[in-house]
Amino acid sequence: TAVFALTFANRVLPPSEMDTDEQAAEWFKKRIKEFQEVIVRALVESGVPQDKAREVPVIPTGYHKRTRQMLNPRELYDRLDWFNPFWQTCADHMEENALIPLLASQKHRVKVVKGKTSSEQAEEYAQQHQELEKKEKELEEKARLVELEMEKMHQQIAEEKKLEEKHRMEEQKKMAEERKKQEEEIERARKKREEEDKQRKRRESEIKEQ
């Protein structure tokens, strides 16, 4: 799972002879495609299968804060907002256990873009934002269920330990009772021997007196 971010994409400037925004956008897309091909070749050379290498998203990113020179920092030549699609792509390609902290840290920044955005674009970004919130809620619910399952498992382990302790105590009590019984039997046998010795000595004494 990986996403390549082409940082400082706002500095990739089209040639000065580009007269229209459409020409600049097409040129920009070709440049991004060229960068993507370079990344694909590098991945293939490092041992990644070509079909897998081409599945890795390559997203241009620019500034995210407004400056005097750039009043709309999220705008690039071929898109009005690079920020939301970038985080959407990251979210789609992340493991679920890493997505929750990402969403929690970026929730205040991933918003619907207003102002110059067209109604269709705004609707698309609103939908993306809703999908992110939905995914966040789903992951939170999964995390809650996992936590409940863990708590249930801990309780089960505690019950098993309690039963084991009870069984151990019963075994110790049983062993103590058996040991006490053996000691009592040994004591009875000792007293019996002593009594037999006394009787034997009395008989020997009587025989001597006769």
Rosetta blueprint (number, residue, H / E / L):
1 T L
2 A L
3 V L
4 F E
5 A E
6 L E
7 T L
8 F L
9 A H
10 N H
11 R H
12 V L
13 L L
14 P L
15 P L
16 S L
17 E L
18 M L
19 D L
20 T L
21 D H
22 E H
23 Q H
24 A H
25 A H
26 E H
27 W H
28 F H
29 K H
30 K H
31 R H
32 I H
33 K H
34 E H
35 F H
36 Q H
37 E H
38 V H
39 I H
40 V H
41 R H
42 A H
43 L H
44 V H
45 E H
46 S L
47 G L
48 V L
49 P L
50 Q H
51 D H
52 K H
53 A H
54 R H
55 E H
56 V L
57 P L
58 V E
59 I E
60 P E
61 T L
62 G L
63 Y L
64 H L
65 K L
66 R L
67 T L
68 R L
69 Q L
70 M L
71 L L
72 N L
73 P L
74 R L
75 E L
76 L E
77 Y L
78 D L
79 R E
80 L L
81 D L
82 W L
83 F H
84 N H
85 P H
86 F H
87 W H
88 Q H
89 T H
90 C H
91 A H
92 D H
93 H L
94 M L
95 E L
96 E H
97 N H
98 A H
99 L H
100 I H
101 P H
102 L H
103 L H
104 A H
105 S H
106 Q H
107 K L
108 H L
109 R L
110 V L
111 K L
112 V L
113 V L
114 K L
115 G L
116 K L
117 T L
118 S L
119 S H
120 E H
121 Q H
122 A H
123 E H
124 E H
125 Y H
126 A H
127 Q H
128 Q H
129 H H
130 Q H
131 E H
132 L H
133 E H
134 K H
135 K H
136 E H
137 K H
138 E H
139 L H
140 E H
141 E H
142 K H
143 A H
144 R H
145 L H
146 V H
147 E H
148 L H
149 E H
150 M H
151 E H
152 K H
153 M H
154 H H
155 Q H
156 Q H
157 I H
158 A H
159 E H
160 E H
161 K H
162 K H
163 L H
164 E H
165 E H
166 K H
167 H H
168 R H
169 M H
170 E H
171 E H
172 Q H
173 K H
174 K H
175 M H
176 A H
177 E H
178 E H
179 R H
180 K H
181 K H
182 Q H
183 E H
184 E H
185 E H
186 I H
187 E H
188 R H
189 A H
190 R H
191 K H
192 K H
193 R H
194 E H
195 E H
196 E H
197 D H
198 K H
199 Q H
200 R H
201 K H
202 R H
203 R H
204 E H
205 S H
206 E H
207 I H
208 K H
209 E H
210 Q L
